[in-house]
Amino acid sequence: MILGRFISALIIGGCLLACTANTTDYSSHEEVSEGPGLLSGKDGEFVIFER
């Protein structure tokens, strides 16, 4: 009985938390986003050699 109430409370709490989640903008994997990336510098460009 107590375990059933606990599981129900977890499910209800999880549903309430899922309702408050923020959505993100979709971008295609083929598009390159502006700005710095994992392998690019602060300008968003790839630099092989810099003096």
VMD Tcl script that builds the backbone (N, CA, C; Angstrom):
set m [mol new atoms 153]
animate dup $m
set s [atomselect $m all]
$s set {name element resname resid chain x y z} {
  {N N MET 1 A 0.821 -1.190 0.000}
  {CA C MET 1 A 0.000 0.000 0.000}
  {C C MET 1 A 0.866 1.255 0.000}
  {N N ILE 2 A 1.836 1.295 0.889}
  {CA C ILE 2 A 2.734 2.454 0.962}
  {C C ILE 2 A 3.604 2.520 -0.287}
  {N N LEU 3 A 4.064 1.385 -0.763}
  {CA C LEU 3 A 4.891 1.346 -1.970}
  {C C LEU 3 A 4.105 1.817 -3.190}
  {N N GLY 4 A 2.849 1.457 -3.281}
  {CA C GLY 4 A 1.994 1.899 -4.387}
  {C C GLY 4 A 1.802 3.409 -4.393}
  {N N ARG 5 A 1.606 3.988 -3.216}
  {CA C ARG 5 A 1.462 5.437 -3.105}
  {C C ARG 5 A 2.769 6.140 -3.465}
  {N N PHE 6 A 3.874 5.567 -3.060}
  {CA C PHE 6 A 5.188 6.149 -3.359}
  {C C PHE 6 A 5.444 6.141 -4.862}
  {N N ILE 7 A 5.152 5.032 -5.501}
  {CA C ILE 7 A 5.347 4.934 -6.957}
  {C C ILE 7 A 4.400 5.892 -7.675}
  {N N SER 8 A 3.169 6.007 -7.210}
  {CA C SER 8 A 2.220 6.946 -7.813}
  {C C SER 8 A 2.707 8.384 -7.666}
  {N N ALA 9 A 3.246 8.714 -6.506}
  {CA C ALA 9 A 3.773 10.060 -6.281}
  {C C ALA 9 A 4.963 10.334 -7.192}
  {N N LEU 10 A 5.817 9.351 -7.425}
  {CA C LEU 10 A 6.946 9.521 -8.333}
  {C C LEU 10 A 6.481 9.740 -9.769}
  {N N ILE 11 A 5.493 8.994 -10.184}
  {CA C ILE 11 A 4.968 9.133 -11.546}
  {C C ILE 11 A 4.315 10.501 -11.737}
  {N N ILE 12 A 3.513 10.926 -10.783}
  {CA C ILE 12 A 2.854 12.230 -10.874}
  {C C ILE 12 A 3.889 13.348 -10.843}
  {N N GLY 13 A 4.879 13.230 -9.973}
  {CA C GLY 13 A 5.946 14.233 -9.909}
  {C C GLY 13 A 6.743 14.298 -11.200}
  {N N GLY 14 A 7.014 13.148 -11.798}
  {CA C GLY 14 A 7.730 13.116 -13.069}
  {C C GLY 14 A 6.935 13.759 -14.185}
  {N N CYS 15 A 5.634 13.531 -14.188}
  {CA C CYS 15 A 4.773 14.157 -15.204}
  {C C CYS 15 A 4.735 15.666 -15.036}
  {N N LEU 16 A 4.674 16.136 -13.798}
  {CA C LEU 16 A 4.657 17.578 -13.557}
  {C C LEU 16 A 5.986 18.219 -13.957}
  {N N LEU 17 A 7.080 17.546 -13.698}
  {CA C LEU 17 A 8.386 18.078 -14.105}
  {C C LEU 17 A 8.529 18.089 -15.621}
  {N N ALA 18 A 7.976 17.099 -16.286}
  {CA C ALA 18 A 8.058 17.039 -17.749}
  {C C ALA 18 A 7.259 18.168 -18.383}
  {N N CYS 19 A 6.208 18.626 -17.733}
  {CA C CYS 19 A 5.390 19.716 -18.279}
  {C C CYS 19 A 6.111 21.056 -18.216}
  {N N THR 20 A 7.096 21.207 -17.342}
  {CA C THR 20 A 7.789 22.480 -17.180}
  {C C THR 20 A 9.054 22.564 -18.025}
  {N N ALA 21 A 9.348 21.555 -18.806}
  {CA C ALA 21 A 10.580 21.543 -19.597}
  {C C ALA 21 A 10.514 22.586 -20.706}
  {N N ASN 22 A 11.658 23.222 -20.991}
  {CA C ASN 22 A 11.745 24.201 -22.072}
  {C C ASN 22 A 12.018 23.491 -23.380}
  {N N THR 23 A 11.437 24.004 -24.449}
  {CA C THR 23 A 11.684 23.427 -25.755}
  {C C THR 23 A 12.903 24.088 -26.384}
  {N N THR 24 A 13.535 23.398 -27.291}
  {CA C THR 24 A 14.693 23.937 -27.976}
  {C C THR 24 A 14.371 24.094 -29.446}
  {N N ASP 25 A 15.086 24.994 -30.099}
  {CA C ASP 25 A 14.902 25.195 -31.526}
  {C C ASP 25 A 15.549 24.059 -32.285}
  {N N TYR 26 A 14.831 23.554 -33.291}
  {CA C TYR 26 A 15.357 22.464 -34.106}
  {C C TYR 26 A 16.276 23.023 -35.170}
  {N N SER 27 A 17.421 22.384 -35.347}
  {CA C SER 27 A 18.309 22.737 -36.455}
  {C C SER 27 A 18.762 21.443 -37.111}
  {N N SER 28 A 18.818 21.481 -38.415}
  {CA C SER 28 A 19.188 20.296 -39.171}
  {C C SER 28 A 20.658 19.958 -38.934}
  {N N HIS 29 A 20.997 18.690 -39.024}
  {CA C HIS 29 A 22.387 18.287 -38.863}
  {C C HIS 29 A 23.245 18.737 -40.040}
  {N N GLU 30 A 22.599 19.166 -41.132}
  {CA C GLU 30 A 23.329 19.631 -42.303}
  {C C GLU 30 A 23.683 21.120 -42.214}
  {N N GLU 31 A 23.072 21.864 -41.309}
  {CA C GLU 31 A 23.337 23.284 -41.160}
  {C C GLU 31 A 24.490 23.502 -40.181}
  {N N VAL 32 A 25.311 24.500 -40.476}
  {CA C VAL 32 A 26.408 24.862 -39.586}
  {C C VAL 32 A 25.990 26.118 -38.835}
  {N N SER 33 A 25.995 26.062 -37.533}
  {CA C SER 33 A 25.573 27.207 -36.744}
  {C C SER 33 A 26.690 28.241 -36.662}
  {N N GLU 34 A 26.303 29.494 -36.453}
  {CA C GLU 34 A 27.258 30.589 -36.336}
  {C C GLU 34 A 27.917 30.557 -34.963}
  {N N GLY 35 A 29.110 31.109 -34.880}
  {CA C GLY 35 A 29.783 31.256 -33.593}
  {C C GLY 35 A 30.777 30.142 -33.327}
  {N N PRO 36 A 31.393 30.183 -32.139}
  {CA C PRO 36 A 32.420 29.199 -31.806}
  {C C PRO 36 A 31.849 27.804 -31.660}
  {N N GLY 37 A 32.659 26.839 -32.003}
  {CA C GLY 37 A 32.252 25.447 -31.888}
  {C C GLY 37 A 33.308 24.626 -31.177}
  {N N LEU 38 A 33.223 23.354 -31.284}
  {CA C LEU 38 A 34.134 22.456 -30.603}
  {C C LEU 38 A 35.552 22.582 -31.142}
  {N N LEU 39 A 35.697 22.700 -32.462}
  {CA C LEU 39 A 37.020 22.757 -33.075}
  {C C LEU 39 A 37.347 24.119 -33.673}
  {N N SER 40 A 36.475 25.100 -33.503}
  {CA C SER 40 A 36.725 26.417 -34.074}
  {C C SER 40 A 37.101 27.414 -32.983}
  {N N GLY 41 A 37.673 28.513 -33.404}
  {CA C GLY 41 A 38.105 29.539 -32.461}
  {C C GLY 41 A 36.968 30.437 -32.030}
  {N N LYS 42 A 37.324 31.583 -31.417}
  {CA C LYS 42 A 36.321 32.511 -30.906}
  {C C LYS 42 A 35.494 33.131 -32.024}
  {N N ASP 43 A 36.078 33.251 -33.220}
  {CA C ASP 43 A 35.369 33.846 -34.352}
  {C C ASP 43 A 34.497 32.839 -35.090}
  {N N GLY 44 A 34.563 31.593 -34.746}
  {CA C GLY 44 A 33.774 30.577 -35.424}
  {C C GLY 44 A 34.432 30.072 -36.691}
  {N N GLU 45 A 35.721 30.352 -36.852}
  {CA C GLU 45 A 36.464 29.913 -38.031}
  {C C GLU 45 A 37.530 28.918 -37.610}
  {N N PHE 46 A 37.868 28.021 -38.537}
  {CA C PHE 46 A 38.912 27.043 -38.270}
  {C C PHE 46 A 40.273 27.691 -38.547}
  {N N VAL 47 A 41.175 27.596 -37.603}
  {CA C VAL 47 A 42.512 28.171 -37.744}
  {C C VAL 47 A 43.511 27.039 -37.643}
  {N N ILE 48 A 44.318 26.874 -38.714}
  {CA C ILE 48 A 45.320 25.810 -38.711}
  {C C ILE 48 A 46.640 26.338 -38.150}
  {N N PHE 49 A 47.004 27.538 -38.556}
  {CA C PHE 49 A 48.256 28.107 -38.060}
  {C C PHE 49 A 48.030 29.580 -37.794}
  {N N GLU 50 A 48.406 30.048 -36.609}
  {CA C GLU 50 A 48.218 31.448 -36.259}
  {C C GLU 50 A 49.539 32.007 -35.761}
  {N N ARG 51 A 49.891 33.172 -36.290}
  {CA C ARG 51 A 51.158 33.807 -35.868}
  {C C ARG 51 A 50.951 34.669 -34.673}
}
mol reanalyze $m
mol bondsrecalc $m
mol representation Tube
mol addrep $m
